Amino acid sequence: PRWTLETDGMRKIGYCLTVPAGVSHSVAFRRLNAGVHYVACDVTIGETDLGDTEFAGKDICILRDRMPKTRGSYLPGLESLLVPAGECYLTRADVDHFKLQFTDSEDCKYEWPDHRAVLQCPLCCSQARWDSGKVYMMCWQTLAQITPKGFSFNTFPRLMCDLCFDGVAGTTPITEARYSAYLFEEPQDAIPMADCRGLTLREALRSRLGMGATEPMEAYVLLRLWSETATYAALTKL
């Protein structure tokens, strides 16, 4: 594993922030059903809880890589999931917001990787820069670690390089997109998504699975959009 900014608890179970080189990914589509989810203030720094929030429902894409069974003595075969959130660019203000959010606060001890991991590409490990003028693909990555209280899980934002995303997602048109009824298994009777056929995954994310934005958004604005619409809360319930 290419260890970088992992916590001690992540290292103990062999859970690496970096996707192993040469690992292939499968693409699955999943429907987040409409419902009511509680939105807490820890994802909207400096504000009170939004509380119970109506979620309209959303289609998402899941990029899955199966970690080798030799990685980790506690969770063998654990999958690392990447859920593309949308294209974004980075500003100095975004970096400042991430520094505030992904660190200790007066009320609680922060036990996950800090803001540097948000800015770090999960494939090549390069750091996103606010002055680069580049566009990134924000992805939610599932994380796991062991703590004195037991196993802990998190859904964590990462800024993936544009070229790295194309390397993972591919640039060829989708021939058959299907909904997956299960998170870790794709059943044979999954529901076809005919309106994604002929599109690349990036095009599908923009038109079919997007948040309604046709242009890249500021990174922190995109994160807040997932939060305030209760999409992030629905995602963490999978």
N, C-alpha and C positions, 0 to 999 in steps of 0.2 A: 504493500500500500504506500501511496505517496502522502505521508502525514504532513499537515500544514497547521491548521488553526483549531484542531479538534480539542475537546475537553478531555480530561483524564478518564471520565466515565465513558466517553465514546471509544477511546483507545483500548480500554479494558475489554470491550466486546468486539473489537476489530471493526468498528464502524467509522469509515473514512469519508471525509467531505468530498474527496476527489473521486470521480468515476474512473475505475481502472481502465488503463489503456487497452484498446482492442476489444472491449466488451460491446457486444451488439445490443441494440435496443428494439423492443417491439412497441408498436403503437396501438393503443386502445382508446376508444371513446366512451365516455360515461356521462350520464345525465344526472345532474344534481337537481333533485326534485324541489319544487316550491315548498315553502313552509316558513315557520317562524324560528329564528335563531337569536340567541343572546349575544350582543356585541359589547365586549368589555373595553375599558379605556386603555388597556395595555397595547392596543393596536392603533390608537389615536392619541398619541402622547399629548399631555397637557389638557385633556378634555374629560368630562364626566362620561360614564358609560352611556352608550346609546340604548342599552337595554334590549328588550324584545323587539326584533326588527323583522319585517316581512321580507322574505326572499322570493324573488320572482321565478327562480329556476334558471339553470344554465347548463349548456353542454360544455364539457371539458375534454381535453386530450391528455392521456397519461403515457409518458415515455418510461418504459420499465427496463431495467437491467438486473439480471439475477446475479447477485454477488456469489463468488465461488464458495462452496460449502466449507472450505478450509478456513474461511475468514471468520474469526470470532468464535469463541468457545461457548458463548451463551445463546446466540441466536443464529445457528447454522442455516445457510441458504436464505438469509434475510434479503429481501429485495429493496433496492433503492429506487424510489419513484421520483420523477420530475414531471411537474404539471406546468406547462407554459402558461404564463399569466398575460403576456403581451409584450409588444416592442416598446422600448423606452430609451430615453437619453438621461444623462446624469448632470446635475447642476451642483454647485458648491452647497446650496441650501439643502439639497437631498442628502449629501454626505453628512451635514450637520444634524439633520433629523435622524438619520440612521445611527449616528454616534449616541444620540440621546436615548433612542428606543432600545438598542441592543446593548445595554449595560445595567449595572446595579442602579436601583432607585432607593428613595428613602423608605419605601414600604416593603420592598422585597429584594432578595438576593437573586441576581441573574446568573443562571447556571448553564448557559449555552454559548456557542461561539459568538464573538462580538461583531461589530459592524464591518470589520475587515473581511469576514466570511461572506457577508452580503455582497460586497464589491468583488469578490473573488470568483472567477469563472470555475464552475465545478468540473471542467474538463482540462483546460490548459493551465489553470491556477493563476492566470494573469489578473492583475487588479484593474478594475474599471476606474477611469479617471474622469473627473468632471470637466476637464479642459481638453479632452481628446476629440470632441466632436463626433464620437462614434454612437451608433445605435446598438443597444443590447436587447437580448430576450430575457425578461425576468421570468424565472421559473421557481415554483415552490418545490422544495426538496424535503422528503421525509427524512428525519434524523432520529437516532435512538442512542441512549446511553444508560449506564447503570449508576444509580445513586445509592446512598445509605438507606433510602426508603424503597428501593426496588427499581424496576425499569421505568424509564421516562421517555416520552416521544414528543416530537415537535415537527411542525411544518414550517419550513424556514425559507425566506426569499434569497435567491442567488441571481446575480447578473451574468448571464452567459454571453460570451462573444458571439457575434453574428456568424462568423465562419464556423465556429464550433457547433452552433445550433444546426446549421445546414449539414454539417458532418454527421450529426446524430439523427436528425429528422429526415434527411435526404432531400433531394431537389427534383425527384421524379414524381409525376402525377399519381394521385391515389387511385388505385383500381377498384378497391372494395373497402369502404369504411363501414364499420359495424360498431354498434353500441356493445359495451361489455356489461353484463349484468352483475359481475363480481369484480372485486378490485384486483385480486391476485390470480384469477383464472378467467380465461376468455372462453365462454361456452360456445358450442357449435351453433346454437340457435340464437346467437346475438342478433339484434335488430339492425338491418342495413340502414345506412345513412346515404341514400342515393345522391343527395345534393352536395356531397363532398367529392364525388367521383370526378376525375379529370383535373382536380386542383392539387397543387403541392401542399404539403402540410402547412407551410407558412401562409399560403393563400387561404387555406381553410380556416386557419386561426384568425385571419383578418376579417373574412367575410361571414363565416358560419359560426365560429366559436369566439369571436371578439367581443369586447365590451362596448361596441358601438363606435369606437374610435378608428378612423382610417389612417391617422398619422401617429407616430410614436409619441408617448406622453412622458412627462417628467416621472422619474422613477418613484419618488415618494408619493406623488399624486396617484400613480397607478396602484401602489400598495394600499393607499387609503381607499381607493375606489373599491377594491376587493373587500376591504374591511367594512366600509359603510353600507355597502349593498348586501352585507351578510353572506357574500360568496365565500369568503375565507372561512367563516364559521361553518358553512355547509360542507366545505371541503374537508375540514378537520373531523367531521363526523363519519367520513367514509371508513 
